[in-house]
Amino acid sequence: MPQYLISTYLPDDFDPSLVTEATIEAIHALNREMIAAGVRKFACGLSPKAVTMRSQPNGEVIVTDGPYLESKEYVGGLSILETENLDEVLAWMRKGAKALPGVVEVREIFFNPAPAED
């Protein structure tokens, strides 16, 4: 079955202390429902703090604070869902978009197995 990466984007000025108990319970309820249905494989929240590493032509790696691209939002959480098709994952994320603050993005995960060893 295909797997999908669900990314939740939050505005830079997002204040987690303003998230209500009702919102938290709605998120937990959706997670419980997805777990019971067997579609949720992984879920987590992410810190707004990021470190970026970029390889240079001379072999050095430059490490900088902050995301690679400047933006007005950041990835605040991610999940991996395994469903029959895109329509099913979109049905789940319609529920998620109602419960979660911010914007929800869905992308199919492409998996290429490692080549067999000789």
N, C-alpha and C positions, 0 to 999 in steps of 0.2 A: 504494500500500500504506500502511496506517496506520503511524504512528510513535508510539513510547512513550518517556516520560521515566522513567528508572530512578533513583531517589534512594536513597542508602545513608545511614542515620542511625547515628551513633556516640554513645555516652554522653559526657557532659561530661568525665568523668574518663578518657577513652580515652588510652592511652599508646602512641603508634606505635612506640616502641622495643621494645615487647613482642611485636610482630608477628613471627612466625617466618618463616624462609626458605621453609618448606613452604607457608605461607599465601600468601606473595608469589608463589611459583611457581604455585600453584593459580589465583590471579587472572590471572596472565599467560597461563596455558594456556587459561583460559576466553576471554580476550580474543582470543588467536590463533584459537581455534575459531570464535568469532563473526565475526571478520574473514574467515576462509576461507569461511564460509557466506554472507557478504555482508549480515549483519543489523546489525552494529555500525556506526553512522554517526559516533559521537563518544563519548569517555569521558575523564574526568578526576577527580582528587581535589581536595578543597577545604580551605582552611585553616579552623580553628575560629574565627578572628577575623572579625568582620563589622562593617560600618558600615551604618547604616540612615538613609534620608532620607525625610522626610515633608513634603509640601506643606501649607502653612497657608492659611486663607481669605484672608489679606492678601497672598498671593503669595510670602511668604518660604518658604524650605526649611530645615527644622531637620535637622541632621546629628548623630547620636548614635552612640556605640560600642555594639556588640552587636547581636544579632538583634532584630527587631521584637517578637517574643513571647518571654517568658521560658520556657525549657524545660530539661529535664534531658538533652537530646541535641541534636546539630547535624547538618546535612547534611555528610557527610564526602566525598561523591563523587556524580557523576552520569554517566549514559550516555544516549544516544539510540539506540534500536534500531528497525529497520524490519522488520516481519514481516507475514505474511499475516493474522494475527488475534491476539486476546488469548490464546488457548490456546497459540499458538507462543511468544509472548513469555514467558508464564508457565513454559513448559517450560525456556526458557533461564535464567530467573531462579531456578528451583528449583536449578539447578546453581550459580548465583551465590550464593544464600543459604547454600549449603554451604561455599563458598570464602571469602566475605566476612565480616568481623566486623560485628556490628551488625544492623540491621533493613533490609530491602529493600522499597521501595514502588514500585509500577508505576502510571503514569497515561498514558492516551492523550493525545496532543498534537492539539489542534484547530487547523487552519490555515485562515485566511481570506485568500485572495489579495487584494492591493490592487485597488481598482476600476480599470477601464480608464480611461486619460486620454482626455479629449474632444479 
